[in-house]
Amino acid sequence: MIQVEGVTTVTDTDFDTEVLGAELPVLVKFTADWCGPCRQLAPVLGAVASEQADRLKIVQLDVDRNPEITLRYGVLATPTLMVFRAGELVKSMVGARPKRRLLEELEDVLVQG
């Protein structure tokens, strides 16, 4: 799995603590080593992670190594992006996208309040 600065890797073991228990909204990228669009999305998420660090936490989860969380949220395709706020799933998106579009889609999640 590609390691990107500002993007933490989570597993079945620590997902509930790192994602559901986080104070900030969390964007989870469900990914796989063999997924081309996941690799394309990596630098986009790295840029968003550094620019929005005070408003959004970004993590990634390998679907092949973490079947429990993958099944829990019904992930069928990679990359799937899910946003959690206060332990609740608030948004789900499938597929890679450019940074500008991703930020537009995250706008309602990033609004302070």
Buried (B, 14 or more C-beta within 10 A) or exposed (E): BBEBEBBBBBEBEBBEEBBEEBEBBBBBBBBBEEBEBBBBBBEBBBBBBEEBEEEBBBBBBBBEEBEEBBEEBEBEEBBBBBBBBEEEEEBBBBEBBEBEEBBEBBEEBBEEE
